[in-house]
Amino acid sequence: MSQAMEKRQIQARLIECGSNFRQFALSHGYEVRTVTQVVERWAGHETLPRGRLSFRIMQDLSRLIGKEVLPGILAESDKQPFVSRTA
């Protein structure tokens, strides 16, 4: 199981990809401040965010840099969402 990445590690990987937190936020439709707050809050943690927006930001960051920023963050996207068959 991989370890959670710290903020500086995430930042370094973004720079390697020719990006930064601001460019990532703008290109993915997020508020810049929201991205920086989510990274400040969750970078280095072993648990996954429960909020949908925080979770999605961390997932998108992981996909962009090609490495899970939180252990299991990409595995969660493999699960199929529940679709109600009754309408």
PDB file of N, CA, C and O in Angstrom:
ATOM      1  N   MET A   1       0.844  -1.183   0.000  1.00  0.00           N
ATOM      2  CA  MET A   1       0.000   0.000   0.000  1.00  0.00           C
ATOM      3  C   MET A   1       0.887   1.243   0.000  1.00  0.00           C
ATOM      4  O   MET A   1       1.870   1.314   0.738  1.00  0.00           O
ATOM      5  N   SER A   2       0.540   2.199  -0.815  1.00  0.00           N
ATOM      6  CA  SER A   2       1.356   3.407  -0.915  1.00  0.00           C
ATOM      7  C   SER A   2       1.118   4.336   0.266  1.00  0.00           C
ATOM      8  O   SER A   2       0.107   4.242   0.962  1.00  0.00           O
ATOM      9  N   GLN A   3       2.074   5.233   0.473  1.00  0.00           N
ATOM     10  CA  GLN A   3       1.950   6.215   1.544  1.00  0.00           C
ATOM     11  C   GLN A   3       1.337   7.482   0.994  1.00  0.00           C
ATOM     12  O   GLN A   3       1.444   7.778  -0.196  1.00  0.00           O
ATOM     13  N   ALA A   4       0.685   8.236   1.884  1.00  0.00           N
ATOM     14  CA  ALA A   4       0.115   9.520   1.495  1.00  0.00           C
ATOM     15  C   ALA A   4       1.238  10.489   1.150  1.00  0.00           C
ATOM     16  O   ALA A   4       2.295  10.482   1.781  1.00  0.00           O
ATOM     17  N   MET A   5       1.002  11.311   0.157  1.00  0.00           N
ATOM     18  CA  MET A   5       1.992  12.302  -0.257  1.00  0.00           C
ATOM     19  C   MET A   5       1.791  13.594   0.532  1.00  0.00           C
ATOM     20  O   MET A   5       0.665  13.978   0.846  1.00  0.00           O
ATOM     21  N   GLU A   6       2.885  14.244   0.841  1.00  0.00           N
ATOM     22  CA  GLU A   6       2.830  15.551   1.503  1.00  0.00           C
ATOM     23  C   GLU A   6       2.592  16.630   0.445  1.00  0.00           C
ATOM     24  O   GLU A   6       2.773  16.398  -0.750  1.00  0.00           O
ATOM     25  N   LYS A   7       2.185  17.808   0.907  1.00  0.00           N
ATOM     26  CA  LYS A   7       1.884  18.909  -0.011  1.00  0.00           C
ATOM     27  C   LYS A   7       3.049  19.208  -0.952  1.00  0.00           C
ATOM     28  O   LYS A   7       2.843  19.377  -2.153  1.00  0.00           O
ATOM     29  N   ARG A   8       4.258  19.274  -0.425  1.00  0.00           N
ATOM     30  CA  ARG A   8       5.428  19.602  -1.253  1.00  0.00           C
ATOM     31  C   ARG A   8       5.695  18.530  -2.308  1.00  0.00           C
ATOM     32  O   ARG A   8       6.148  18.843  -3.409  1.00  0.00           O
ATOM     33  N   GLN A   9       5.418  17.275  -1.978  1.00  0.00           N
ATOM     34  CA  GLN A   9       5.598  16.192  -2.948  1.00  0.00           C
ATOM     35  C   GLN A   9       4.597  16.334  -4.098  1.00  0.00           C
ATOM     36  O   GLN A   9       4.943  16.153  -5.266  1.00  0.00           O
ATOM     37  N   ILE A  10       3.360  16.661  -3.747  1.00  0.00           N
ATOM     38  CA  ILE A  10       2.327  16.865  -4.768  1.00  0.00           C
ATOM     39  C   ILE A  10       2.721  18.042  -5.659  1.00  0.00           C
ATOM     40  O   ILE A  10       2.623  17.975  -6.884  1.00  0.00           O
ATOM     41  N   GLN A  11       3.162  19.110  -5.021  1.00  0.00           N
ATOM     42  CA  GLN A  11       3.574  20.310  -5.746  1.00  0.00           C
ATOM     43  C   GLN A  11       4.726  19.998  -6.712  1.00  0.00           C
ATOM     44  O   GLN A  11       4.727  20.457  -7.854  1.00  0.00           O
ATOM     45  N   ALA A  12       5.695  19.223  -6.249  1.00  0.00           N
ATOM     46  CA  ALA A  12       6.839  18.851  -7.093  1.00  0.00           C
ATOM     47  C   ALA A  12       6.387  18.036  -8.302  1.00  0.00           C
ATOM     48  O   ALA A  12       6.871  18.255  -9.412  1.00  0.00           O
ATOM     49  N   ARG A  13       5.465  17.100  -8.096  1.00  0.00           N
ATOM     50  CA  ARG A  13       4.959  16.285  -9.210  1.00  0.00           C
ATOM     51  C   ARG A  13       4.190  17.139 -10.212  1.00  0.00           C
ATOM     52  O   ARG A  13       4.275  16.916 -11.420  1.00  0.00           O
ATOM     53  N   LEU A  14       3.435  18.123  -9.705  1.00  0.00           N
ATOM     54  CA  LEU A  14       2.722  19.034 -10.602  1.00  0.00           C
ATOM     55  C   LEU A  14       3.707  19.821 -11.461  1.00  0.00           C
ATOM     56  O   LEU A  14       3.501  19.990 -12.662  1.00  0.00           O
ATOM     57  N   ILE A  15       4.774  20.297 -10.835  1.00  0.00           N
ATOM     58  CA  ILE A  15       5.795  21.062 -11.560  1.00  0.00           C
ATOM     59  C   ILE A  15       6.434  20.191 -12.639  1.00  0.00           C
ATOM     60  O   ILE A  15       6.693  20.662 -13.746  1.00  0.00           O
ATOM     61  N   GLU A  16       6.690  18.912 -12.318  1.00  0.00           N
ATOM     62  CA  GLU A  16       7.237  17.981 -13.309  1.00  0.00           C
ATOM     63  C   GLU A  16       6.299  17.833 -14.508  1.00  0.00           C
ATOM     64  O   GLU A  16       6.744  17.590 -15.629  1.00  0.00           O
ATOM     65  N   CYS A  17       4.999  17.983 -14.257  1.00  0.00           N
ATOM     66  CA  CYS A  17       3.992  17.891 -15.323  1.00  0.00           C
ATOM     67  C   CYS A  17       3.756  19.237 -15.992  1.00  0.00           C
ATOM     68  O   CYS A  17       2.888  19.363 -16.856  1.00  0.00           O
ATOM     69  N   GLY A  18       4.531  20.249 -15.592  1.00  0.00           N
ATOM     70  CA  GLY A  18       4.376  21.577 -16.172  1.00  0.00           C
ATOM     71  C   GLY A  18       3.177  22.330 -15.643  1.00  0.00           C
ATOM     72  O   GLY A  18       2.622  23.185 -16.334  1.00  0.00           O
ATOM     73  N   SER A  19       2.770  22.017 -14.414  1.00  0.00           N
ATOM     74  CA  SER A  19       1.591  22.645 -13.833  1.00  0.00           C
ATOM     75  C   SER A  19       1.888  23.129 -12.422  1.00  0.00           C
ATOM     76  O   SER A  19       3.018  23.027 -11.943  1.00  0.00           O
ATOM     77  N   ASN A  20       0.874  23.651 -11.768  1.00  0.00           N
ATOM     78  CA  ASN A  20       0.937  24.030 -10.356  1.00  0.00           C
ATOM     79  C   ASN A  20      -0.490  23.986  -9.818  1.00  0.00           C
ATOM     80  O   ASN A  20      -1.423  23.696 -10.566  1.00  0.00           O
ATOM     81  N   PHE A  21      -0.667  24.269  -8.533  1.00  0.00           N
ATOM     82  CA  PHE A  21      -2.005  24.174  -7.947  1.00  0.00           C
ATOM     83  C   PHE A  21      -2.994  25.118  -8.639  1.00  0.00           C
ATOM     84  O   PHE A  21      -4.145  24.750  -8.874  1.00  0.00           O
ATOM     85  N   ARG A  22      -2.545  26.326  -8.960  1.00  0.00           N
ATOM     86  CA  ARG A  22      -3.430  27.305  -9.596  1.00  0.00           C
ATOM     87  C   ARG A  22      -3.869  26.827 -10.979  1.00  0.00           C
ATOM     88  O   ARG A  22      -5.058  26.847 -11.299  1.00  0.00           O
ATOM     89  N   GLN A  23      -2.911  26.399 -11.792  1.00  0.00           N
ATOM     90  CA  GLN A  23      -3.241  25.921 -13.141  1.00  0.00           C
ATOM     91  C   GLN A  23      -4.122  24.679 -13.084  1.00  0.00           C
ATOM     92  O   GLN A  23      -5.051  24.535 -13.878  1.00  0.00           O
ATOM     93  N   PHE A  24      -3.830  23.781 -12.141  1.00  0.00           N
ATOM     94  CA  PHE A  24      -4.652  22.582 -11.972  1.00  0.00           C
ATOM     95  C   PHE A  24      -6.092  22.979 -11.674  1.00  0.00           C
ATOM     96  O   PHE A  24      -7.021  22.471 -12.302  1.00  0.00           O
ATOM     97  N   ALA A  25      -6.280  23.887 -10.715  1.00  0.00           N
ATOM     98  CA  ALA A  25      -7.622  24.317 -10.322  1.00  0.00           C
ATOM     99  C   ALA A  25      -8.375  24.906 -11.511  1.00  0.00           C
ATOM    100  O   ALA A  25      -9.510  24.518 -11.788  1.00  0.00           O
ATOM    101  N   LEU A  26      -7.750  25.828 -12.199  1.00  0.00           N
ATOM    102  CA  LEU A  26      -8.414  26.500 -13.317  1.00  0.00           C
ATOM    103  C   LEU A  26      -8.739  25.537 -14.455  1.00  0.00           C
ATOM    104  O   LEU A  26      -9.807  25.632 -15.059  1.00  0.00           O
ATOM    105  N   SER A  27      -7.834  24.617 -14.750  1.00  0.00           N
ATOM    106  CA  SER A  27      -8.061  23.688 -15.862  1.00  0.00           C
ATOM    107  C   SER A  27      -9.105  22.619 -15.538  1.00  0.00           C
ATOM    108  O   SER A  27      -9.666  22.005 -16.445  1.00  0.00           O
ATOM    109  N   HIS A  28      -9.368  22.395 -14.238  1.00  0.00           N
ATOM    110  CA  HIS A  28     -10.356  21.390 -13.843  1.00  0.00           C
ATOM    111  C   HIS A  28     -11.660  22.006 -13.333  1.00  0.00           C
ATOM    112  O   HIS A  28     -12.552  21.288 -12.881  1.00  0.00           O
ATOM    113  N   GLY A  29     -11.769  23.331 -13.406  1.00  0.00           N
ATOM    114  CA  GLY A  29     -13.013  23.990 -13.009  1.00  0.00           C
ATOM    115  C   GLY A  29     -13.195  24.174 -11.515  1.00  0.00           C
ATOM    116  O   GLY A  29     -14.319  24.363 -11.050  1.00  0.00           O
ATOM    117  N   TYR A  30     -12.113  24.124 -10.755  1.00  0.00           N
ATOM    118  CA  TYR A  30     -12.182  24.325  -9.306  1.00  0.00           C
ATOM    119  C   TYR A  30     -11.745  25.743  -8.954  1.00  0.00           C
ATOM    120  O   TYR A  30     -10.999  26.378  -9.699  1.00  0.00           O
ATOM    121  N   GLU A  31     -12.217  26.226  -7.815  1.00  0.00           N
ATOM    122  CA  GLU A  31     -11.715  27.487  -7.276  1.00  0.00           C
ATOM    123  C   GLU A  31     -10.292  27.238  -6.781  1.00  0.00           C
ATOM    124  O   GLU A  31     -10.019  26.210  -6.161  1.00  0.00           O
ATOM    125  N   VAL A  32      -9.391  28.171  -7.053  1.00  0.00           N
ATOM    126  CA  VAL A  32      -7.988  28.013  -6.654  1.00  0.00           C
ATOM    127  C   VAL A  32      -7.884  27.838  -5.145  1.00  0.00           C
ATOM    128  O   VAL A  32      -7.166  26.958  -4.670  1.00  0.00           O
ATOM    129  N   ARG A  33      -8.592  28.666  -4.393  1.00  0.00           N
ATOM    130  CA  ARG A  33      -8.533  28.592  -2.930  1.00  0.00           C
ATOM    131  C   ARG A  33      -9.044  27.246  -2.411  1.00  0.00           C
ATOM    132  O   ARG A  33      -8.499  26.702  -1.450  1.00  0.00           O
ATOM    133  N   THR A  34     -10.074  26.719  -3.036  1.00  0.00           N
ATOM    134  CA  THR A  34     -10.616  25.422  -2.616  1.00  0.00           C
ATOM    135  C   THR A  34      -9.566  24.329  -2.770  1.00  0.00           C
ATOM    136  O   THR A  34      -9.393  23.504  -1.873  1.00  0.00           O
ATOM    137  N   VAL A  35      -8.871  24.319  -3.893  1.00  0.00           N
ATOM    138  CA  VAL A  35      -7.829  23.308  -4.127  1.00  0.00           C
ATOM    139  C   VAL A  35      -6.736  23.426  -3.073  1.00  0.00           C
ATOM    140  O   VAL A  35      -6.325  22.421  -2.494  1.00  0.00           O
ATOM    141  N   THR A  36      -6.262  24.644  -2.818  1.00  0.00           N
ATOM    142  CA  THR A  36      -5.182  24.800  -1.833  1.00  0.00           C
ATOM    143  C   THR A  36      -5.647  24.401  -0.438  1.00  0.00           C
ATOM    144  O   THR A  36      -4.874  23.820   0.324  1.00  0.00           O
ATOM    145  N   GLN A  37      -6.897  24.702  -0.089  1.00  0.00           N
ATOM    146  CA  GLN A  37      -7.416  24.307   1.223  1.00  0.00           C
ATOM    147  C   GLN A  37      -7.543  22.793   1.341  1.00  0.00           C
ATOM    148  O   GLN A  37      -7.204  22.220   2.376  1.00  0.00           O
ATOM    149  N   VAL A  38      -8.028  22.147   0.291  1.00  0.00           N
ATOM    150  CA  VAL A  38      -8.182  20.688   0.311  1.00  0.00           C
ATOM    151  C   VAL A  38      -6.816  20.014   0.436  1.00  0.00           C
ATOM    152  O   VAL A  38      -6.658  19.067   1.207  1.00  0.00           O
ATOM    153  N   VAL A  39      -5.837  20.494  -0.314  1.00  0.00           N
ATOM    154  CA  VAL A  39      -4.492  19.911  -0.245  1.00  0.00           C
ATOM    155  C   VAL A  39      -3.893  20.144   1.139  1.00  0.00           C
ATOM    156  O   VAL A  39      -3.294  19.233   1.710  1.00  0.00           O
ATOM    157  N   GLU A  40      -4.044  21.346   1.685  1.00  0.00           N
ATOM    158  CA  GLU A  40      -3.551  21.633   3.045  1.00  0.00           C
ATOM    159  C   GLU A  40      -4.176  20.674   4.056  1.00  0.00           C
ATOM    160  O   GLU A  40      -3.495  20.169   4.949  1.00  0.00           O
ATOM    161  N   ARG A  41      -5.475  20.429   3.907  1.00  0.00           N
ATOM    162  CA  ARG A  41      -6.215  19.603   4.868  1.00  0.00           C
ATOM    163  C   ARG A  41      -5.877  18.115   4.736  1.00  0.00           C
ATOM    164  O   ARG A  41      -5.713  17.429   5.745  1.00  0.00           O
ATOM    165  N   TRP A  42      -5.774  17.614   3.510  1.00  0.00           N
ATOM    166  CA  TRP A  42      -5.696  16.168   3.316  1.00  0.00           C
ATOM    167  C   TRP A  42      -4.324  15.611   2.967  1.00  0.00           C
ATOM    168  O   TRP A  42      -4.099  14.417   3.161  1.00  0.00           O
ATOM    169  N   ALA A  43      -3.409  16.409   2.467  1.00  0.00           N
ATOM    170  CA  ALA A  43      -2.076  15.895   2.126  1.00  0.00           C
ATOM    171  C   ALA A  43      -1.411  15.317   3.368  1.00  0.00           C
ATOM    172  O   ALA A  43      -1.412  15.943   4.428  1.00  0.00           O
ATOM    173  N   GLY A  44      -0.847  14.126   3.234  1.00  0.00           N
ATOM    174  CA  GLY A  44      -0.175  13.480   4.352  1.00  0.00           C
ATOM    175  C   GLY A  44      -1.070  12.594   5.195  1.00  0.00           C
ATOM    176  O   GLY A  44      -0.576  11.876   6.064  1.00  0.00           O
ATOM    177  N   HIS A  45      -2.375  12.625   4.964  1.00  0.00           N
ATOM    178  CA  HIS A  45      -3.301  11.793   5.730  1.00  0.00           C
ATOM    179  C   HIS A  45      -3.438  10.416   5.089  1.00  0.00           C
ATOM    180  O   HIS A  45      -3.274  10.260   3.879  1.00  0.00           O
ATOM    181  N   GLU A  46      -3.734   9.446   5.901  1.00  0.00           N
ATOM    182  CA  GLU A  46      -3.917   8.078   5.411  1.00  0.00           C
ATOM    183  C   GLU A  46      -5.385   7.777   5.130  1.00  0.00           C
ATOM    184  O   GLU A  46      -5.699   6.764   4.503  1.00  0.00           O
ATOM    185  N   THR A  47      -6.290   8.647   5.586  1.00  0.00           N
ATOM    186  CA  THR A  47      -7.721   8.426   5.378  1.00  0.00           C
ATOM    187  C   THR A  47      -8.193   9.211   4.161  1.00  0.00           C
ATOM    188  O   THR A  47      -7.555  10.176   3.741  1.00  0.00           O
ATOM    189  N   LEU A  48      -9.315   8.783   3.607  1.00  0.00           N
ATOM    190  CA  LEU A  48      -9.872   9.441   2.427  1.00  0.00           C
ATOM    191  C   LEU A  48     -10.874  10.512   2.845  1.00  0.00           C
ATOM    192  O   LEU A  48     -11.579  10.347   3.841  1.00  0.00           O
ATOM    193  N   PRO A  49     -10.942  11.607   2.094  1.00  0.00           N
ATOM    194  CA  PRO A  49     -11.928  12.647   2.409  1.00  0.00           C
ATOM    195  C   PRO A  49     -13.341  12.113   2.207  1.00  0.00           C
ATOM    196  O   PRO A  49     -13.587  11.320   1.298  1.00  0.00           O
ATOM    197  N   ARG A  50     -14.263  12.546   3.052  1.00  0.00           N
ATOM    198  CA  ARG A  50     -15.652  12.121   2.930  1.00  0.00           C
ATOM    199  C   ARG A  50     -16.458  13.078   2.049  1.00  0.00           C
ATOM    200  O   ARG A  50     -17.470  12.684   1.470  1.00  0.00           O
ATOM    201  N   GLY A  51     -16.019  14.317   1.950  1.00  0.00           N
ATOM    202  CA  GLY A  51     -16.725  15.281   1.102  1.00  0.00           C
ATOM    203  C   GLY A  51     -16.511  14.978  -0.369  1.00  0.00           C
ATOM    204  O   GLY A  51     -15.405  14.636  -0.786  1.00  0.00           O
ATOM    205  N   ARG A  52     -17.568  15.104  -1.151  1.00  0.00           N
ATOM    206  CA  ARG A  52     -17.487  14.778  -2.580  1.00  0.00           C
ATOM    207  C   ARG A  52     -16.483  15.646  -3.318  1.00  0.00           C
ATOM    208  O   ARG A  52     -15.694  15.142  -4.118  1.00  0.00           O
ATOM    209  N   LEU A  53     -16.505  16.955  -3.054  1.00  0.00           N
ATOM    210  CA  LEU A  53     -15.609  17.864  -3.762  1.00  0.00           C
ATOM    211  C   LEU A  53     -14.154  17.601  -3.388  1.00  0.00           C
ATOM    212  O   LEU A  53     -13.287  17.540  -4.260  1.00  0.00           O
ATOM    213  N   SER A  54     -13.885  17.446  -2.098  1.00  0.00           N
ATOM    214  CA  SER A  54     -12.517  17.161  -1.642  1.00  0.00           C
ATOM    215  C   SER A  54     -12.015  15.859  -2.251  1.00  0.00           C
ATOM    216  O   SER A  54     -10.880  15.778  -2.720  1.00  0.00           O
ATOM    217  N   PHE A  55     -12.866  14.850  -2.240  1.00  0.00           N
ATOM    218  CA  PHE A  55     -12.509  13.547  -2.791  1.00  0.00           C
ATOM    219  C   PHE A  55     -12.178  13.681  -4.279  1.00  0.00           C
ATOM    220  O   PHE A  55     -11.175  13.145  -4.753  1.00  0.00           O
ATOM    221  N   ARG A  56     -13.034  14.403  -5.008  1.00  0.00           N
ATOM    222  CA  ARG A  56     -12.836  14.556  -6.450  1.00  0.00           C
ATOM    223  C   ARG A  56     -11.554  15.329  -6.766  1.00  0.00           C
ATOM    224  O   ARG A  56     -10.834  14.982  -7.702  1.00  0.00           O
ATOM    225  N   ILE A  57     -11.273  16.370  -5.990  1.00  0.00           N
ATOM    226  CA  ILE A  57     -10.043  17.140  -6.198  1.00  0.00           C
ATOM    227  C   ILE A  57      -8.821  16.248  -6.006  1.00  0.00           C
ATOM    228  O   ILE A  57      -7.900  16.269  -6.822  1.00  0.00           O
ATOM    229  N   MET A  58      -8.811  15.467  -4.932  1.00  0.00           N
ATOM    230  CA  MET A  58      -7.666  14.595  -4.666  1.00  0.00           C
ATOM    231  C   MET A  58      -7.550  13.497  -5.728  1.00  0.00           C
ATOM    232  O   MET A  58      -6.443  13.101  -6.092  1.00  0.00           O
ATOM    233  N   GLN A  59      -8.684  13.007  -6.223  1.00  0.00           N
ATOM    234  CA  GLN A  59      -8.659  12.019  -7.312  1.00  0.00           C
ATOM    235  C   GLN A  59      -8.083  12.623  -8.584  1.00  0.00           C
ATOM    236  O   GLN A  59      -7.229  12.024  -9.239  1.00  0.00           O
ATOM    237  N   ASP A  60      -8.557  13.810  -8.925  1.00  0.00           N
ATOM    238  CA  ASP A  60      -8.078  14.470 -10.142  1.00  0.00           C
ATOM    239  C   ASP A  60      -6.586  14.788 -10.060  1.00  0.00           C
ATOM    240  O   ASP A  60      -5.861  14.652 -11.045  1.00  0.00           O
ATOM    241  N   LEU A  61      -6.134  15.210  -8.884  1.00  0.00           N
ATOM    242  CA  LEU A  61      -4.696  15.451  -8.691  1.00  0.00           C
ATOM    243  C   LEU A  61      -3.912  14.158  -8.908  1.00  0.00           C
ATOM    244  O   LEU A  61      -2.876  14.155  -9.572  1.00  0.00           O
ATOM    245  N   SER A  62      -4.415  13.066  -8.344  1.00  0.00           N
ATOM    246  CA  SER A  62      -3.747  11.769  -8.477  1.00  0.00           C
ATOM    247  C   SER A  62      -3.646  11.349  -9.935  1.00  0.00           C
ATOM    248  O   SER A  62      -2.599  10.877 -10.379  1.00  0.00           O
ATOM    249  N   ARG A  63      -4.728  11.519 -10.675  1.00  0.00           N
ATOM    250  CA  ARG A  63      -4.725  11.146 -12.095  1.00  0.00           C
ATOM    251  C   ARG A  63      -3.732  11.997 -12.881  1.00  0.00           C
ATOM    252  O   ARG A  63      -3.009  11.484 -13.736  1.00  0.00           O
ATOM    253  N   LEU A  64      -3.698  13.297 -12.591  1.00  0.00           N
ATOM    254  CA  LEU A  64      -2.813  14.194 -13.330  1.00  0.00           C
ATOM    255  C   LEU A  64      -1.340  13.865 -13.104  1.00  0.00           C
ATOM    256  O   LEU A  64      -0.552  13.846 -14.050  1.00  0.00           O
ATOM    257  N   ILE A  65      -0.971  13.605 -11.852  1.00  0.00           N
ATOM    258  CA  ILE A  65       0.446  13.358 -11.561  1.00  0.00           C
ATOM    259  C   ILE A  65       0.830  11.889 -11.715  1.00  0.00           C
ATOM    260  O   ILE A  65       2.011  11.546 -11.664  1.00  0.00           O
ATOM    261  N   GLY A  66      -0.169  11.019 -11.904  1.00  0.00           N
ATOM    262  CA  GLY A  66       0.111   9.608 -12.138  1.00  0.00           C
ATOM    263  C   GLY A  66       0.492   8.827 -10.897  1.00  0.00           C
ATOM    264  O   GLY A  66       1.162   7.799 -10.990  1.00  0.00           O
ATOM    265  N   LYS A  67       0.073   9.306  -9.738  1.00  0.00           N
ATOM    266  CA  LYS A  67       0.378   8.627  -8.470  1.00  0.00           C
ATOM    267  C   LYS A  67      -0.704   8.979  -7.464  1.00  0.00           C
ATOM    268  O   LYS A  67      -1.175  10.116  -7.419  1.00  0.00           O
ATOM    269  N   GLU A  68      -1.099   7.995  -6.654  1.00  0.00           N
ATOM    270  CA  GLU A  68      -2.107   8.260  -5.628  1.00  0.00           C
ATOM    271  C   GLU A  68      -1.565   9.231  -4.584  1.00  0.00           C
ATOM    272  O   GLU A  68      -0.536   8.963  -3.964  1.00  0.00           O
ATOM    273  N   VAL A  69      -2.248  10.352  -4.387  1.00  0.00           N
ATOM    274  CA  VAL A  69      -1.823  11.300  -3.356  1.00  0.00           C
ATOM    275  C   VAL A  69      -2.267  10.818  -1.979  1.00  0.00           C
ATOM    276  O   VAL A  69      -1.657  11.163  -0.967  1.00  0.00           O
ATOM    277  N   LEU A  70      -3.333  10.019  -1.947  1.00  0.00           N
ATOM    278  CA  LEU A  70      -3.798   9.361  -0.725  1.00  0.00           C
ATOM    279  C   LEU A  70      -3.973   7.884  -1.043  1.00  0.00           C
ATOM    280  O   LEU A  70      -4.474   7.541  -2.114  1.00  0.00           O
ATOM    281  N   PRO A  71      -3.568   7.001  -0.133  1.00  0.00           N
ATOM    282  CA  PRO A  71      -3.694   5.567  -0.398  1.00  0.00           C
ATOM    283  C   PRO A  71      -5.141   5.169  -0.687  1.00  0.00           C
ATOM    284  O   PRO A  71      -6.028   5.419   0.130  1.00  0.00           O
ATOM    285  N   GLY A  72      -5.381   4.557  -1.833  1.00  0.00           N
ATOM    286  CA  GLY A  72      -6.708   4.063  -2.183  1.00  0.00           C
ATOM    287  C   GLY A  72      -7.604   5.058  -2.897  1.00  0.00           C
ATOM    288  O   GLY A  72      -8.734   4.716  -3.246  1.00  0.00           O
ATOM    289  N   ILE A  73      -7.140   6.274  -3.125  1.00  0.00           N
ATOM    290  CA  ILE A  73      -8.003   7.301  -3.729  1.00  0.00           C
ATOM    291  C   ILE A  73      -8.427   6.930  -5.150  1.00  0.00           C
ATOM    292  O   ILE A  73      -9.541   7.257  -5.560  1.00  0.00           O
ATOM    293  N   LEU A  74      -7.572   6.263  -5.899  1.00  0.00           N
ATOM    294  CA  LEU A  74      -7.941   5.865  -7.257  1.00  0.00           C
ATOM    295  C   LEU A  74      -8.711   4.550  -7.275  1.00  0.00           C
ATOM    296  O   LEU A  74      -9.517   4.323  -8.177  1.00  0.00           O
ATOM    297  N   ALA A  75      -8.483   3.696  -6.309  1.00  0.00           N
ATOM    298  CA  ALA A  75      -9.209   2.425  -6.230  1.00  0.00           C
ATOM    299  C   ALA A  75     -10.692   2.676  -6.025  1.00  0.00           C
ATOM    300  O   ALA A  75     -11.528   1.914  -6.511  1.00  0.00           O
ATOM    301  N   GLU A  76     -11.022   3.743  -5.304  1.00  0.00           N
ATOM    302  CA  GLU A  76     -12.418   4.073  -5.045  1.00  0.00           C
ATOM    303  C   GLU A  76     -13.163   4.410  -6.332  1.00  0.00           C
ATOM    304  O   GLU A  76     -14.373   4.198  -6.411  1.00  0.00           O
ATOM    305  N   SER A  77     -12.473   4.925  -7.329  1.00  0.00           N
ATOM    306  CA  SER A  77     -13.136   5.312  -8.580  1.00  0.00           C
ATOM    307  C   SER A  77     -13.493   4.090  -9.424  1.00  0.00           C
ATOM    308  O   SER A  77     -14.282   4.191 -10.364  1.00  0.00           O
ATOM    309  N   ASP A  78     -12.913   2.934  -9.089  1.00  0.00           N
ATOM    310  CA  ASP A  78     -13.213   1.707  -9.824  1.00  0.00           C
ATOM    311  C   ASP A  78     -14.562   1.120  -9.441  1.00  0.00           C
ATOM    312  O   ASP A  78     -15.127   0.315 -10.181  1.00  0.00           O
ATOM    313  N   LYS A  79     -15.081   1.523  -8.281  1.00  0.00           N
ATOM    314  CA  LYS A  79     -16.363   0.999  -7.824  1.00  0.00           C
ATOM    315  C   LYS A  79     -17.484   1.628  -8.635  1.00  0.00           C
ATOM    316  O   LYS A  79     -17.479   2.831  -8.897  1.00  0.00           O
ATOM    317  N   GLN A  80     -18.430   0.814  -9.023  1.00  0.00           N
ATOM    318  CA  GLN A  80     -19.565   1.313  -9.786  1.00  0.00           C
ATOM    319  C   GLN A  80     -20.541   2.024  -8.854  1.00  0.00           C
ATOM    320  O   GLN A  80     -20.838   1.514  -7.774  1.00  0.00           O
ATOM    321  N   PRO A  81     -21.046   3.196  -9.254  1.00  0.00           N
ATOM    322  CA  PRO A  81     -22.039   3.866  -8.421  1.00  0.00           C
ATOM    323  C   PRO A  81     -23.341   3.080  -8.434  1.00  0.00           C
ATOM    324  O   PRO A  81     -23.668   2.430  -9.428  1.00  0.00           O
ATOM    325  N   PHE A  82     -24.072   3.136  -7.353  1.00  0.00           N
ATOM    326  CA  PHE A  82     -25.346   2.450  -7.238  1.00  0.00           C
ATOM    327  C   PHE A  82     -26.359   3.155  -8.126  1.00  0.00           C
ATOM    328  O   PHE A  82     -26.546   4.368  -8.030  1.00  0.00           O
ATOM    329  N   VAL A  83     -27.012   2.385  -8.992  1.00  0.00           N
ATOM    330  CA  VAL A  83     -28.044   2.944  -9.858  1.00  0.00           C
ATOM    331  C   VAL A  83     -29.351   2.263  -9.511  1.00  0.00           C
ATOM    332  O   VAL A  83     -29.461   1.039  -9.586  1.00  0.00           O
ATOM    333  N   SER A  84     -30.337   3.047  -9.133  1.00  0.00           N
ATOM    334  CA  SER A  84     -31.638   2.504  -8.767  1.00  0.00           C
ATOM    335  C   SER A  84     -32.343   1.974 -10.009  1.00  0.00           C
ATOM    336  O   SER A  84     -32.386   2.646 -11.040  1.00  0.00           O
ATOM    337  N   ARG A  85     -32.888   0.781  -9.909  1.00  0.00           N
ATOM    338  CA  ARG A  85     -33.605   0.184 -11.040  1.00  0.00           C
ATOM    339  C   ARG A  85     -35.095   0.539 -10.998  1.00  0.00           C
ATOM    340  O   ARG A  85     -35.809   0.298 -11.971  1.00  0.00           O
ATOM    341  N   THR A  86     -35.562   1.096  -9.906  1.00  0.00           N
ATOM    342  CA  THR A  86     -36.970   1.471  -9.797  1.00  0.00           C
ATOM    343  C   THR A  86     -37.119   2.954 -10.076  1.00  0.00           C
ATOM    344  O   THR A  86     -36.376   3.776  -9.539  1.00  0.00           O
ATOM    345  N   ALA A  87     -38.074   3.288 -10.910  1.00  0.00           N
ATOM    346  CA  ALA A  87     -38.256   4.709 -11.240  1.00  0.00           C
ATOM    347  C   ALA A  87     -39.706   5.098 -11.189  1.00  0.00           C
ATOM    348  O   ALA A  87     -40.044   6.255 -11.439  1.00  0.00           O
TER     349      ALA A  87
END
